[in-house]
Amino acid sequence: MGMEPEPADGWPDGPLSEEDARDLLFDREEVVAVWVMDHDEGTRTAILGPDPDEDAVIDVVVETADAFEMYSYTHHEGGTAWVTYGEESKADDGATGMAGTLESYRLLVGESDL
């Protein structure tokens, strides 16, 4: 990955709830797992403002059979929006690199190849 973030088309105007994040598993047939990051209160407040919803999801990795797709709800281009960092193919040692990244994430739903 390591790409510059780009706006994520078709994503909502705010953070996801955990239920919305779980639904990503069923949005596309090829999705096998959905991962979320549990941020500390300081990070959540910096992105979402004071008193953010407890189940607000602001970082998601969608795992397909072939790749990982990383999304964040963050400050971008003068506002706060969902952005994508692209996808990392599992065939290009993506699973190895992503395994380290996902150590700080929680498997929300599905069955991962890792």
C-alpha positions as CSV (number, residue, x, y, z in Angstrom):
1,M,0.0,0.0,0.0
2,G,1.7,3.2,1.0
3,M,-0.3,5.1,-1.6
4,E,-1.6,8.6,-1.1
5,P,-5.2,8.4,0.1
6,E,-8.0,9.0,-2.5
7,P,-11.7,9.6,-1.8
8,A,-13.6,6.4,-1.3
9,D,-16.5,6.4,-3.7
10,G,-19.8,5.2,-2.4
11,W,-18.9,5.4,1.3
12,P,-21.1,7.3,3.8
13,D,-20.6,10.9,5.0
14,G,-19.7,9.8,8.5
15,P,-18.1,6.9,10.4
16,L,-19.5,3.4,10.2
17,S,-21.2,1.7,13.0
18,E,-20.0,-1.8,13.8
19,E,-23.2,-3.2,12.2
20,D,-22.5,-1.2,9.0
21,A,-18.9,-2.5,9.0
22,R,-20.2,-6.1,9.4
23,D,-22.4,-5.6,6.4
24,L,-19.4,-5.0,4.2
25,L,-18.9,-8.8,4.3
26,F,-22.2,-9.1,2.4
27,D,-21.9,-6.1,0.1
28,R,-19.7,-7.9,-2.4
29,E,-19.5,-11.7,-3.0
30,E,-15.7,-11.7,-3.0
31,V,-15.3,-10.3,0.6
32,V,-14.2,-13.0,3.0
33,A,-13.4,-10.9,6.1
34,V,-13.7,-7.4,7.6
35,W,-11.2,-6.0,10.0
36,V,-11.5,-2.8,12.2
37,M,-9.1,-0.9,14.3
38,D,-10.1,0.0,17.9
39,H,-8.6,3.5,18.4
40,D,-7.8,5.2,21.7
41,E,-10.1,7.9,22.9
42,G,-7.7,10.7,21.8
43,T,-7.6,9.5,18.2
44,R,-11.3,9.0,18.1
45,T,-12.0,12.5,19.5
46,A,-9.5,14.1,17.0
47,I,-11.4,12.6,14.1
48,L,-15.0,12.5,15.4
49,G,-15.1,15.4,17.9
50,P,-16.1,15.2,21.5
51,D,-18.2,12.3,22.8
52,P,-17.9,10.0,19.7
53,D,-20.2,7.0,19.5
54,E,-18.6,4.0,21.2
55,D,-19.1,1.8,18.2
56,A,-17.9,4.3,15.6
57,V,-15.6,2.6,13.1
58,I,-13.0,4.8,11.4
59,D,-10.5,2.3,10.0
60,V,-11.5,-0.8,8.0
61,V,-9.6,-3.4,6.1
62,V,-11.8,-5.4,3.7
63,E,-10.2,-8.8,2.8
64,T,-11.1,-10.6,-0.4
65,A,-9.7,-13.9,-1.6
66,D,-7.0,-12.0,-3.6
67,A,-6.3,-8.8,-1.8
68,F,-6.7,-6.4,1.2
69,E,-8.4,-3.0,0.8
70,M,-7.7,-0.4,3.4
71,Y,-10.1,2.5,4.2
72,S,-10.0,5.3,6.8
73,Y,-12.5,8.0,7.9
74,T,-10.1,10.9,8.4
75,H,-9.3,14.5,7.7
76,H,-8.8,14.9,3.9
77,E,-8.8,17.8,1.6
78,G,-10.3,20.3,4.1
79,G,-12.9,18.0,5.5
80,T,-13.5,14.6,7.0
81,A,-14.3,11.8,4.6
82,W,-13.7,8.1,3.9
83,V,-10.5,7.6,1.9
84,T,-9.0,4.5,0.4
85,Y,-5.3,3.6,0.3
86,G,-5.9,1.1,-2.6
87,E,-5.5,-2.6,-2.4
88,E,-2.6,-4.9,-1.6
89,S,-2.5,-8.2,-3.5
90,K,-2.0,-11.3,-1.5
91,A,0.0,-12.7,-4.4
92,D,2.7,-10.0,-4.0
93,D,3.6,-10.9,-0.4
94,G,0.6,-8.8,0.6
95,A,-0.5,-11.3,3.1
96,T,2.9,-11.2,4.8
97,G,3.0,-7.4,5.0
98,M,-0.6,-7.0,5.9
99,A,-0.3,-9.6,8.7
100,G,1.9,-7.1,10.6
101,T,-0.5,-4.3,10.0
102,L,-3.5,-6.3,11.0
103,E,-1.9,-7.1,14.4
104,S,-3.4,-3.7,15.5
105,Y,-6.8,-4.5,14.0
106,R,-9.6,-6.8,15.2
107,L,-11.3,-9.3,13.0
108,L,-14.9,-8.1,13.1
109,V,-16.6,-10.7,10.8
110,G,-15.7,-13.4,8.3
111,E,-12.8,-15.8,8.0
112,S,-9.4,-14.5,7.2
113,D,-6.6,-16.3,5.3
114,L,-4.1,-15.0,7.9
